[in-house]
Amino acid sequence: MTSLLPPAPSNDSFERLHGQIRELLSTARARIRRAVNSIMVQPYWTIGRLIVEEEQGGSARAAYGQAVLAALSERLTAEFGKGFSVANLR
């Protein structure tokens, strides 16, 4: 299959320009991933705290807690996509 892109110039100036742009984009994408990960730590920690507080209350609430996790898993997965299984919420 042939490429629809024109062939790249092969001179050193072009290679240097391409390398600089490639490095900028790679660095920016890595910084974005780190920023998003840092930002998401707080809500995930708070979600865990809220679930623990809801489930605490003794063995009489154990079945209730399982039902809560199952319902939360179903609803959060429907709203936000994968990553909210009962095991992950636990």
N, C-alpha and C positions, 0 to 999 in steps of 0.2 A: 504494500500500500504506500502511496506517495504522500509526502507531507504537503499540506496546503500553505505552510509558512515558507517565505523566501529563504534561501540559504543565508546563513549569518556571515558577515564579513570576517575574514580570518586575520585581520591585522591586530597588533598588540594593543592599540588604543581601544579598539572595540572590546577585546577580551578584558581589559582592565575596567572599562565602563560596565560591562556586564557583571563582572565580579563584585564591583562596588555596590551596584543595585541589588544583586543577589544577597549580599551580606546585610544590607539595610533591611530588606524584606524578611530575611531569616531571623535577624535580631528582633525586629518588631513583633513577629509572630511568637517568638519565644517569650518576650516580655508580656504580650497579651495573655498567653496561657498562664504564666505565673500570677499575673494580676487577677485573672478570673478565679484561679484556684484560691488565692488569698481571700478574695471577697466572699467566696462560697463557704469558707470554713466557718464563719460566724453564724449564718443561718442553719447550717447542718448541726453545729454544736447546740444551738438553741432548740432545734427540732428534737434532738436527742433528749435534752433537758425536759422539754414539755412532755414527751412521751413517758419518760421515767416518772415524772411527777404525777401523771395521769394514772400510771399503772401501780404506783406504790399505794399501799393500803392493806397489805396482807394477802394471805392465800385465798380469802373469799373473793378477791377481785381478780384472781389469776385467769379465770375463764373470760371475764369481762375484758381483761387486758388483751387476750388473744383475739377477741372479736374486734376490739378497737384497732389493733394492728392490721388485721385482715381488711377491715373497712377503709382504713387510711391508705393502705397499699393500693387497693382497687381505685379509690378516688384520685389519689396523687398520680398514679400511673396514667389514668385517663386524662388528667389535666396537664401533666408535665412530661410524660413519656417514661421510658424505662429507667431503672435505677432506684425504684421505690418498692422493691419486693418486701415481703414480711421479714425475710432474713436481713435485708439491709436496714430496715427500720428497727429491728431488734438490736 
